[in-house]
Each structure stands twice: as C-alpha cells, then as structure tokens.
Amino acid sequence: MNKELENISLSEKNIYRNFIVFTSILCVVILFAIEQILMVDYLTKTVSKIILFTMSQIVFIKIIRKTSLKEGLNLKLVDKETIGVGILLGGLSAVILVGTFMFFKKIINMDVIFLELATKSKITSTNYLIVTTYFTFVNSFLEEFFFRGFIFTNLNKMGYKKGGYIFSSLLFALYHIGIFKNWFSIELMLLCILGLFITGIVFNYVDTKSDNFLNSWAIHILADLTIVIIGYMYLFK
C-alpha cells in the first residue's frame, strides 16, 4: 500500500534515503568508468545511461515504494506558472552561457573538443543534427528524471531538504567530469563544476513548486539548445 513520502516512518525514510544515495552514486561511477576507462562509442554510452537513469527510478517506485509510476513521478501535478518561470530562466541561462563562452573562448581549445567528439563519440557534421536532437531533448530529460526526479524530489519530500539540495547538485556537477574531463584546464574544469553545482541548486528550486522534474527540464532544454548552436558554429564552421 502506497504512502506519501511525508508520512512514512523514520525507518522507512532511512531505507529510502540510503537506496537513493547508494544507487545514484553507483550510477554516476559506472557512467564515469564507461566514459573515461572503457571509452566506448556514443551509442553504448547512451544506452547505458538510459538503462541506469531510468531503472534506478523505476526500481525505487515499483519495488521499494510499491506504487504506480504516475503516483511516484507525481506528473499529475503540473504548475503552468512555474513552467513559465522555468522557460524564462532557461532563456536567461542561454544568455549567460553565450556570454560565458565568449569571455572564455580564447582559452578554450576547441580543436581538442572536436577531436574527442570525432574520435571517441564518432560525432561528425553529418550526424550532428541527430546526436544533438537527442542531447537537447532526450538527454536533458534523462538527467532531470534522475538528478531532480529521482534524487532531489524524493529526498526533499522526505524532509531532507538541505541534504537533497547539496547532494543532488554536487552529484550533478561531478557527473559531468566524465564528459569534459579532457576538454578544459584544471582551472576551467573547477569553474565548470562550480557553475553546474549552482545550476543544480536553481533546477532543484524551480521543481519544489510542483514536486516533479518538468520545470527544470524546460530550463535544461533551452540551455542545451544553446550549447548545440555554439557547438555547431565553432566546431563545423
């Protein structure tokens, strides 16, 4: 019998919290190993991410909580006003991304990024549109489904508000190291981690209005779309 997360016992909260923390860390570590140690192709990385990010949530909802996906994801509650705010914040993040890139572009080695995308991920001007469509809509969905929908929203509803903000945002930032580890200098990488941590905090906040990940997904789509446009302009010009 399903019970709301706010009303479960302390022992159940501990079980739920431990499952979320352990599973999410394990998923990120596995994906880092796939990206940086096994160095598989882009399709294999994508399939691995889809399986890990979706199954962790499904197992938590169906086996641990024993409830339906509709109830577990709380998608019945959509705050249209907050989604509008999310879209506005997404536009603002796009402007910030462009400004940040223009400020740092002289010390970013685009050739290194292009070489890694071409050799490791097999991304070329021919398949760029297909890959970036997935990146903008599907990958952003997976990350919000996992970091906000699975980690933050559940921890927040159980009363672990501060821990949920910090843990989900920090893991979100560290997860990206596996993606851009070879792209930037140590200084730029640390700056990116800090930026992603702050981004995670903002994403978490907009999702507190509806207790699901749809609001932050709206922001994420616009931010990723900006990255895609910048990438095309500078990698395939």
Backbone hydrogen bonds, N-H to C=O, Kabsch-Sander energy under -0.5 kcal/mol:
donor,donor_aa,acceptor,acceptor_aa,energy
7,N,4,E,-1.7
8,I,5,L,-0.8
13,K,9,S,-2.3
14,N,10,L,-2.2
15,I,11,S,-1.9
16,Y,12,E,-2.9
17,R,13,K,-3.1
18,N,14,N,-2.6
19,F,15,I,-2.3
20,I,16,Y,-2.4
21,V,17,R,-2.7
22,F,18,N,-2.5
23,T,19,F,-2.5
24,S,20,I,-2.3
25,I,21,V,-2.1
26,L,22,F,-2.3
27,C,23,T,-2.4
28,V,24,S,-2.0
29,V,25,I,-2.4
30,I,26,L,-2.5
31,L,27,C,-2.3
32,F,28,V,-2.1
33,A,29,V,-2.2
34,I,30,I,-2.4
35,E,31,L,-2.2
36,Q,32,F,-3.2
37,I,32,F,-0.5
37,I,33,A,-1.7
38,L,33,A,-2.9
39,M,34,I,-0.6
40,V,34,I,-1.4
45,K,41,D,-2.1
46,T,42,Y,-2.4
47,V,43,L,-2.6
48,S,44,T,-2.3
49,K,45,K,-2.3
50,I,46,T,-2.5
51,I,47,V,-2.3
52,L,48,S,-2.6
53,F,49,K,-2.8
54,T,50,I,-1.8
55,M,51,I,-2.4
56,S,52,L,-1.6
57,Q,53,F,-0.7
58,I,54,T,-2.4
59,V,55,M,-2.9
60,F,56,S,-1.7
61,I,57,Q,-2.5
62,K,58,I,-3.1
63,I,59,V,-2.0
64,I,59,V,-1.9
65,R,60,F,-2.8
67,T,61,I,-2.3
72,G,68,S,-2.9
73,L,69,L,-2.6
74,N,70,K,-1.0
75,L,70,K,-0.9
77,L,74,N,-1.1
78,V,76,K,-0.8
79,D,77,L,-0.5
80,K,78,V,-1.0
83,I,79,D,-2.3
84,G,80,K,-2.0
85,V,81,E,-1.7
86,G,82,T,-2.6
87,I,83,I,-2.3
88,L,84,G,-2.1
89,L,85,V,-2.8
90,G,86,G,-2.1
91,G,87,I,-2.2
92,L,88,L,-2.2
93,S,89,L,-2.8
94,A,90,G,-1.9
95,V,91,G,-1.8
96,I,92,L,-2.3
97,L,93,S,-2.6
98,V,94,A,-2.2
99,G,95,V,-2.5
100,T,96,I,-2.8
101,F,97,L,-2.6
102,M,98,V,-2.5
103,F,99,G,-1.8
104,F,100,T,-2.1
105,K,101,F,-1.6
107,I,104,F,-1.8
108,I,104,F,-0.5
108,I,105,K,-0.7
109,N,107,I,-0.6
110,M,108,I,-1.3
112,V,109,N,-0.5
113,I,109,N,-1.4
114,F,110,M,-2.8
115,L,111,D,-2.6
116,E,112,V,-2.2
117,L,113,I,-2.4
118,A,114,F,-2.4
119,T,115,L,-2.7
120,K,116,E,-2.0
121,S,116,E,-1.3
123,I,117,L,-2.9
124,T,122,K,-0.6
128,Y,124,T,-0.9
131,V,127,N,-2.5
132,T,128,Y,-2.9
133,T,129,L,-1.7
134,Y,130,I,-1.9
135,F,131,V,-2.5
136,T,132,T,-2.7
137,F,133,T,-2.0
138,V,133,T,-0.6
138,V,134,Y,-1.1
139,N,134,Y,-2.9
140,S,135,F,-0.8
141,F,137,F,-1.1
142,L,138,V,-2.6
143,E,139,N,-2.4
144,E,140,S,-2.2
145,F,141,F,-2.9
146,F,142,L,-2.0
147,F,143,E,-2.8
148,R,143,E,-0.5
148,R,144,E,-1.2
149,G,144,E,-3.1
150,F,145,F,-0.9
151,I,146,F,-2.1
152,F,147,F,-1.9
153,T,148,R,-3.1
155,L,151,I,-2.1
156,N,152,F,-3.2
157,K,153,T,-2.2
158,M,154,N,-1.4
159,G,156,N,-1.3
160,Y,155,L,-2.5
161,K,159,G,-1.2
164,G,160,Y,-2.5
165,Y,161,K,-2.3
166,I,162,K,-2.4
167,F,163,G,-2.9
168,S,164,G,-1.8
169,S,165,Y,-1.6
170,L,166,I,-2.6
171,L,167,F,-2.6
172,F,168,S,-2.1
173,A,169,S,-2.0
174,L,170,L,-2.7
175,Y,171,L,-2.3
176,H,172,F,-0.8
176,H,173,A,-0.7
177,I,174,L,-1.5
178,G,174,L,-0.5
178,G,175,Y,-0.9
179,I,176,H,-1.2
180,F,176,H,-2.1
181,K,177,I,-1.3
183,W,180,F,-1.4
184,F,180,F,-1.1
189,M,185,S,-2.6
190,L,186,I,-2.5
191,L,187,E,-1.8
192,C,188,L,-2.4
193,I,189,M,-2.4
194,L,190,L,-2.2
195,G,191,L,-2.4
196,L,192,C,-2.7
197,F,193,I,-2.2
198,I,194,L,-2.2
199,T,195,G,-2.3
200,G,196,L,-2.4
201,I,197,F,-1.8
202,V,198,I,-2.2
203,F,199,T,-2.8
204,N,200,G,-2.5
205,Y,201,I,-2.3
206,V,202,V,-2.1
207,D,203,F,-1.2
208,T,204,N,-0.7
208,T,205,Y,-1.3
209,K,206,V,-0.6
210,S,207,D,-0.8
211,D,207,D,-1.7
212,N,207,D,-0.7
217,W,213,F,-1.7
218,A,214,L,-1.5
219,I,215,N,-1.2
220,H,216,S,-2.6
221,I,217,W,-2.5
222,L,218,A,-1.4
223,A,219,I,-2.3
224,D,220,H,-2.8
225,L,221,I,-2.4
226,T,222,L,-1.6
227,I,223,A,-1.8
228,V,224,D,-2.4
229,I,225,L,-2.1
230,I,226,T,-2.5
231,G,227,I,-2.8
232,Y,228,V,-2.3
233,M,229,I,-2.4
234,Y,230,I,-2.0
235,L,231,G,-2.5
236,F,232,Y,-1.5
